[in-house]
């Protein structure tokens, strides 16, 4: 019996099986660059973009702004 992987690891492995993470570059250039942020597939944004070193940024100061 093999070691059990955390649930996140299973999701990551399934994502790789669904589509090679390196294929996202073509979608970035041909679809997302033209369609903007809203056109980005969540599976690409949260997973496959990271294979290219692309990460989302949190909006800085948002909490302080909302507390005022």
MOPAC internal coordinates of N, CA, C and O (Angstrom, degrees):
PM7 1SCF
backbone

  N    0.0000 0     0.00 0     0.00 0    0    0    0
  C    1.4495 1     0.00 0     0.00 0    1    0    0
  C    1.5238 1   109.84 1     0.00 0    2    1    0
  O    1.2310 1   120.10 1   -48.27 1    3    2    1
  N    1.3015 1   117.41 1   131.73 1    3    2    1
  C    1.4671 1   122.16 1  -179.61 1    5    3    2
  C    1.5130 1   112.19 1   -82.16 1    6    5    3
  O    1.2310 1   121.25 1   -12.05 1    7    6    5
  N    1.3031 1   115.21 1   167.95 1    7    6    5
  C    1.4640 1   120.88 1   177.61 1    9    7    6
  C    1.5198 1   109.39 1   -69.58 1   10    9    7
  O    1.2310 1   120.58 1   -34.67 1   11   10    9
  N    1.3027 1   116.50 1   145.33 1   11   10    9
  C    1.4607 1   121.17 1   178.18 1   13   11   10
  C    1.5197 1   109.90 1   -81.60 1   14   13   11
  O    1.2310 1   120.93 1   -46.89 1   15   14   13
  N    1.3038 1   115.83 1   133.11 1   15   14   13
  C    1.4603 1   121.49 1   178.21 1   17   15   14
  C    1.5192 1   110.02 1   -91.23 1   18   17   15
  O    1.2310 1   120.29 1   -31.60 1   19   18   17
  N    1.3301 1   117.05 1   148.40 1   19   18   17
  C    1.4731 1   119.30 1   173.78 1   21   19   18
  C    1.5260 1   110.54 1   -60.46 1   22   21   19
  O    1.2310 1   120.63 1   -26.10 1   23   22   21
  N    1.3075 1   116.41 1   153.90 1   23   22   21
  C    1.4685 1   121.65 1  -178.19 1   25   23   22
  C    1.5267 1   111.99 1   -54.56 1   26   25   23
  O    1.2310 1   120.16 1   140.51 1   27   26   25
  N    1.3408 1   117.31 1   -39.49 1   27   26   25
  C    1.4734 1   121.20 1   179.69 1   29   27   26
  C    1.5212 1   110.68 1   -61.92 1   30   29   27
  O    1.2310 1   120.44 1   144.37 1   31   30   29
  N    1.3276 1   116.76 1   -35.63 1   31   30   29
  C    1.4616 1   119.94 1   179.09 1   33   31   30
  C    1.5190 1   110.38 1   -65.98 1   34   33   31
  O    1.2310 1   120.25 1   140.27 1   35   34   33
  N    1.3376 1   117.13 1   -39.73 1   35   34   33
  C    1.4586 1   120.42 1   177.70 1   37   35   34
  C    1.5251 1   110.92 1   -62.93 1   38   37   35
  O    1.2310 1   120.48 1   137.01 1   39   38   37
  N    1.3185 1   116.69 1   -42.99 1   39   38   37
  C    1.4629 1   120.81 1   179.42 1   41   39   38
  C    1.5213 1   110.44 1   -62.68 1   42   41   39
  O    1.2310 1   120.27 1   139.72 1   43   42   41
  N    1.3211 1   117.08 1   -40.28 1   43   42   41
  C    1.4601 1   121.36 1   179.11 1   45   43   42
  C    1.5258 1   110.58 1   -65.16 1   46   45   43
  O    1.2310 1   120.20 1   137.23 1   47   46   45
  N    1.3171 1   117.22 1   -42.77 1   47   46   45
  C    1.4612 1   120.95 1   178.73 1   49   47   46
  C    1.5244 1   110.98 1   -65.03 1   50   49   47
  O    1.2310 1   120.16 1   140.74 1   51   50   49
  N    1.3271 1   117.31 1   -39.26 1   51   50   49
  C    1.4634 1   120.54 1   177.89 1   53   51   50
  C    1.5214 1   110.39 1   -64.60 1   54   53   51
  O    1.2310 1   120.52 1   139.96 1   55   54   53
  N    1.3267 1   116.62 1   -40.04 1   55   54   53
  C    1.4608 1   121.03 1   178.44 1   57   55   54
  C    1.5266 1   110.52 1   -59.89 1   58   57   55
  O    1.2310 1   120.45 1   138.76 1   59   58   57
  N    1.3279 1   116.75 1   -41.24 1   59   58   57
  C    1.4733 1   120.89 1   178.96 1   61   59   58
  C    1.5280 1   111.09 1   -66.14 1   62   61   59
  O    1.2310 1   120.56 1   143.57 1   63   62   61
  N    1.3319 1   116.54 1   -36.43 1   63   62   61
  C    1.4683 1   120.02 1   178.30 1   65   63   62
  C    1.5215 1   111.03 1   -68.51 1   66   65   63
  O    1.2310 1   121.01 1   143.67 1   67   66   65
  N    1.3350 1   115.68 1   -36.33 1   67   66   65
  C    1.4649 1   120.52 1  -178.42 1   69   67   66
  C    1.5205 1   112.02 1   -66.51 1   70   69   67
  O    1.2310 1   120.19 1   141.01 1   71   70   69
  N    1.3203 1   117.24 1   -38.99 1   71   70   69
  C    1.4673 1   121.52 1  -179.38 1   73   71   70
  C    1.5208 1   108.64 1  -162.30 1   74   73   71
  O    1.2310 1   120.30 1   -46.96 1   75   74   73
  N    1.3010 1   117.03 1   133.04 1   75   74   73
  C    1.4545 1   121.71 1   178.06 1   77   75   74
  C    1.5279 1   108.75 1   -57.44 1   78   77   75
  O    1.2310 1   119.96 1   -55.78 1   79   78   77
  N    1.3353 1   117.68 1   124.22 1   79   78   77
  C    1.4640 1   120.11 1  -178.22 1   81   79   78
  C    1.5266 1   114.00 1   -56.65 1   82   81   79
  O    1.2310 1   119.91 1   154.14 1   83   82   81
  N    1.3076 1   117.79 1   -25.86 1   83   82   81
  C    1.4593 1   119.62 1  -179.47 1   85   83   82
  C    1.5279 1   112.59 1   -74.28 1   86   85   83
  O    1.2310 1   120.13 1   165.35 1   87   86   85
  N    1.3328 1   117.36 1   -14.65 1   87   86   85
  C    1.4707 1   120.70 1   177.56 1   89   87   86
  C    1.5270 1   112.74 1   -71.58 1   90   89   87
  O    1.2310 1   120.34 1   165.71 1   91   90   89
  N    1.3302 1   116.96 1   -14.29 1   91   90   89
  C    1.4619 1   119.70 1  -176.00 1   93   91   90
  C    1.5310 1   112.10 1   -66.24 1   94   93   91
  O    1.2310 1   120.05 1   157.14 1   95   94   93
  N    1.3094 1   117.50 1   -22.86 1   95   94   93
  C    1.4694 1   119.11 1  -179.45 1   97   95   94
  C    1.5284 1   111.57 1   -57.58 1   98   97   95
  O    1.2310 1   120.66 1   136.54 1   99   98   97
  N    1.3168 1   116.34 1   -43.46 1   99   98   97
  C    1.4657 1   119.73 1  -179.99 1  101   99   98
  C    1.5280 1   110.52 1   -63.24 1  102  101   99
  O    1.2310 1   119.94 1   141.00 1  103  102  101
  N    1.3387 1   117.72 1   -39.00 1  103  102  101
  C    1.4654 1   120.26 1   178.26 1  105  103  102
  C    1.5254 1   110.87 1   -67.01 1  106  105  103
  O    1.2310 1   120.29 1   143.05 1  107  106  105
  N    1.3279 1   117.05 1   -36.95 1  107  106  105
  C    1.4764 1   120.39 1   177.94 1  109  107  106
  C    1.5220 1   109.31 1   -60.85 1  110  109  107
  O    1.2310 1   120.60 1   132.62 1  111  110  109
  N    1.3246 1   116.46 1   -47.38 1  111  110  109
  C    1.4629 1   121.02 1  -176.49 1  113  111  110
  C    1.5247 1   113.14 1   -72.69 1  114  113  111
  O    1.2310 1   120.21 1   140.92 1  115  114  113
  N    1.3395 1   117.21 1   -39.08 1  115  114  113
  C    1.4652 1   120.51 1  -171.07 1  117  115  114
  C    1.5217 1   115.05 1   -97.39 1  118  117  115
  O    1.2310 1   119.95 1   155.04 1  119  118  117
  N    1.3219 1   117.70 1   -24.96 1  119  118  117
  C    1.4672 1   120.02 1  -175.99 1  121  119  118
  C    1.5240 1   111.24 1  -117.28 1  122  121  119
  O    1.2310 1   120.68 1   120.92 1  123  122  121
  N    1.3266 1   116.31 1   -59.08 1  123  122  121
  C    1.4602 1   120.05 1  -172.13 1  125  123  122
  C    1.5266 1   112.88 1   -68.73 1  126  125  123
  O    1.2310 1   119.60 1   146.13 1  127  126  125
  N    1.3159 1   118.37 1   -33.87 1  127  126  125
  C    1.4705 1   120.74 1   178.59 1  129  127  126
  C    1.5264 1   110.96 1   -65.00 1  130  129  127
  O    1.2310 1   120.75 1   149.29 1  131  130  129
  N    1.3234 1   116.18 1   -30.71 1  131  130  129
  C    1.4622 1   120.34 1  -179.57 1  133  131  130
  C    1.5232 1   112.27 1   -90.01 1  134  133  131
  O    1.2310 1   120.61 1   144.20 1  135  134  133
  N    1.3434 1   116.45 1   -35.80 1  135  134  133
  C    1.4620 1   120.75 1  -175.12 1  137  135  134
  C    1.5139 1   114.65 1   -89.39 1  138  137  135
  O    1.2310 1   120.07 1   168.52 1  139  138  137
  N    1.3303 1   117.48 1   -11.48 1  139  138  137
  C    1.4576 1   121.18 1   179.31 1  141  139  138
  C    1.5205 1   113.52 1    80.62 1  142  141  139
  O    1.2310 1   121.36 1     1.03 1  143  142  141
  N    1.3189 1   115.01 1  -178.97 1  143  142  141
  C    1.4581 1   121.97 1  -173.86 1  145  143  142
  C    1.5254 1   112.54 1   -56.60 1  146  145  143
  O    1.2310 1   120.20 1   139.96 1  147  146  145
  N    1.3126 1   117.23 1   -40.04 1  147  146  145
  C    1.4656 1   120.81 1  -177.71 1  149  147  146
  C    1.5254 1   112.92 1   -64.20 1  150  149  147
  O    1.2310 1   119.77 1   159.72 1  151  150  149
  N    1.3222 1   118.04 1   -20.28 1  151  150  149
  C    1.4659 1   120.81 1  -178.73 1  153  151  150
  C    1.5277 1   112.72 1   -84.73 1  154  153  151
  O    1.2310 1   119.84 1   172.97 1  155  154  153
  N    1.3092 1   117.90 1    -7.03 1  155  154  153
  C    1.4669 1   121.37 1  -175.76 1  157  155  154
  C    1.5201 1   110.70 1   -76.65 1  158  157  155
  O    1.2310 1   121.04 1   -53.73 1  159  158  157
  N    1.3236 1   115.61 1   126.27 1  159  158  157
  C    1.4545 1   122.57 1   175.71 1  161  159  158
  C    1.5268 1   109.22 1   -64.85 1  162  161  159
  O    1.2310 1   120.19 1   -45.16 1  163  162  161
  N    1.3260 1   117.23 1   134.84 1  163  162  161
  C    1.4713 1   121.19 1  -176.59 1  165  163  162
  C    1.5217 1   111.47 1   -62.40 1  166  165  163
  O    1.2310 1   119.68 1   146.52 1  167  166  165
  N    1.3253 1   118.22 1   -33.48 1  167  166  165
  C    1.4636 1   121.01 1   177.24 1  169  167  166
  C    1.5148 1   111.81 1   -64.25 1  170  169  167
  O    1.2310 1   120.73 1   143.95 1  171  170  169
  N    1.3217 1   116.21 1   -36.05 1  171  170  169
  C    1.4634 1   120.06 1   176.35 1  173  171  170
  C    1.5208 1   110.52 1   -72.61 1  174  173  171
  O    1.2310 1   120.60 1   134.40 1  175  174  173
  N    1.3276 1   116.46 1   -45.60 1  175  174  173
  C    1.4623 1   121.46 1  -176.05 1  177  175  174
  C    1.5229 1   111.88 1   -61.80 1  178  177  175
  O    1.2310 1   120.00 1   134.26 1  179  178  177
  N    1.3212 1   117.61 1   -45.74 1  179  178  177
  C    1.4636 1   122.12 1  -175.03 1  181  179  178
  C    1.5241 1   113.25 1   -88.30 1  182  181  179
  O    1.2310 1   120.27 1   168.77 1  183  182  181
  N    1.3236 1   117.09 1   -11.23 1  183  182  181
  C    1.4598 1   118.89 1  -175.76 1  185  183  182
  C    1.5070 1   114.53 1  -130.25 1  186  185  183
  O    1.2310 1   120.67 1   110.32 1  187  186  185
  N    1.3110 1   116.33 1   -69.68 1  187  186  185
  C    1.4604 1   120.68 1  -170.47 1  189  187  186
  C    1.5278 1   113.63 1   -69.18 1  190  189  187
  O    1.2310 1   119.53 1   151.68 1  191  190  189
  N    1.3293 1   118.51 1   -28.32 1  191  190  189
  C    1.4712 1   120.06 1   177.11 1  193  191  190
  C    1.5219 1   110.25 1   -58.43 1  194  193  191
  O    1.2310 1   120.56 1   146.67 1  195  194  193
  N    1.3124 1   116.53 1   -33.33 1  195  194  193
  C    1.4675 1   120.90 1  -176.76 1  197  195  194
  C    1.5218 1   112.00 1   -64.88 1  198  197  195
  O    1.2310 1   120.24 1   154.59 1  199  198  197
  N    1.3267 1   117.15 1   -25.41 1  199  198  197
  C    1.4674 1   119.83 1   176.49 1  201  199  198
  C    1.5273 1   110.97 1   -66.12 1  202  201  199
  O    1.2310 1   120.65 1   157.82 1  203  202  201
  N    1.3126 1   116.36 1   -22.18 1  203  202  201
  C    1.4641 1   121.53 1   177.13 1  205  203  202
  C    1.5222 1   111.27 1  -100.69 1  206  205  203
  O    1.2310 1   120.16 1  -174.02 1  207  206  205
  N    1.3310 1   117.30 1     5.98 1  207  206  205
  C    1.4602 1   120.87 1   179.10 1  209  207  206
  C    1.5169 1   113.43 1    78.38 1  210  209  207
  O    1.2310 1   120.31 1  -157.07 1  211  210  209
  N    1.3216 1   117.01 1    22.93 1  211  210  209
  C    1.4599 1   121.67 1  -178.61 1  213  211  210
  C    1.5126 1   109.86 1  -105.23 1  214  213  211
  O    1.2310 1   120.50 1   -56.19 1  215  214  213
  N    1.3073 1   116.65 1   123.81 1  215  214  213
  C    1.4614 1   122.63 1  -178.48 1  217  215  214
  C    1.5215 1   109.21 1  -129.42 1  218  217  215
  O    1.2310 1   120.55 1   -29.32 1  219  218  217
  N    1.3225 1   116.56 1   150.68 1  219  218  217
  C    1.4614 1   120.15 1   176.34 1  221  219  218
  C    1.5246 1   109.10 1   -80.22 1  222  221  219
  O    1.2310 1   120.91 1   -24.13 1  223  222  221
  N    1.3047 1   115.86 1   155.87 1  223  222  221
  C    1.4614 1   122.52 1   178.63 1  225  223  222
  C    1.5190 1   108.81 1  -110.53 1  226  225  223
  O    1.2310 1   120.86 1   -37.05 1  227  226  225
  N    1.3023 1   115.97 1   142.95 1  227  226  225
  C    1.4645 1   119.81 1   172.54 1  229  227  226
  C    1.5177 1   108.12 1   -80.27 1  230  229  227
  O    1.2310 1   121.13 1   -32.57 1  231  230  229
  N    1.2891 1   115.44 1   147.43 1  231  230  229
  C    1.4568 1   119.66 1   178.00 1  233  231  230
  C    1.5234 1   108.11 1   -72.24 1  234  233  231
  O    1.2310 1   120.01 1   -61.42 1  235  234  233
  N    1.3177 1   117.59 1   118.58 1  235  234  233
  C    1.4605 1   120.96 1  -176.70 1  237  235  234
  C    1.5165 1   111.35 1   -73.96 1  238  237  235
  O    1.2310 1   121.05 1   -35.73 1  239  238  237
  N    1.3136 1   115.60 1   144.27 1  239  238  237
  C    1.4497 1   120.97 1   175.63 1  241  239  238
  C    1.5117 1   114.97 1    75.24 1  242  241  239
  O    1.2310 1   119.69 1  -175.91 1  243  242  241
  N    1.3160 1   118.19 1     4.09 1  243  242  241
  C    1.4523 1   120.58 1  -177.21 1  245  243  242
  C    1.5211 1   111.14 1   -62.27 1  246  245  243
  O    1.2310 1   119.69 1   135.99 1  247  246  245
  N    1.3161 1   118.20 1   -44.01 1  247  246  245
  C    1.4614 1   121.75 1  -178.23 1  249  247  246
  C    1.5335 1   110.48 1   -62.53 1  250  249  247
  O    1.2310 1   120.75 1   132.73 1  251  250  249
  N    1.2998 1   116.16 1   -47.27 1  251  250  249
  C    1.4723 1   119.31 1   179.31 1  253  251  250
  C    1.5122 1   111.00 1   -60.40 1  254  253  251
  O    1.2310 1   120.09 1   139.23 1  255  254  253
  N    1.3128 1   117.43 1   -40.77 1  255  254  253
  C    1.4573 1   121.94 1  -179.42 1  257  255  254
  C    1.5299 1   110.94 1   -63.13 1  258  257  255
  O    1.2310 1   120.22 1   139.43 1  259  258  257
  N    1.3329 1   117.19 1   -40.57 1  259  258  257
  C    1.4504 1   120.94 1  -177.70 1  261  259  258
  C    1.5252 1   111.97 1   -72.88 1  262  261  259
  O    1.2310 1   120.36 1   152.69 1  263  262  261
  N    1.3227 1   116.91 1   -27.31 1  263  262  261
  C    1.4725 1   120.58 1  -178.68 1  265  263  262
  C    1.5262 1   112.56 1   -75.98 1  266  265  263
  O    1.2310 1   119.51 1   164.18 1  267  266  265
  N    1.2794 1   118.53 1   -15.82 1  267  266  265
  C    1.4777 1   121.06 1  -176.40 1  269  267  266
  C    1.5019 1   111.63 1   -74.61 1  270  269  267
  O    1.2310 1   120.10 1   180.00 1  271  270  269

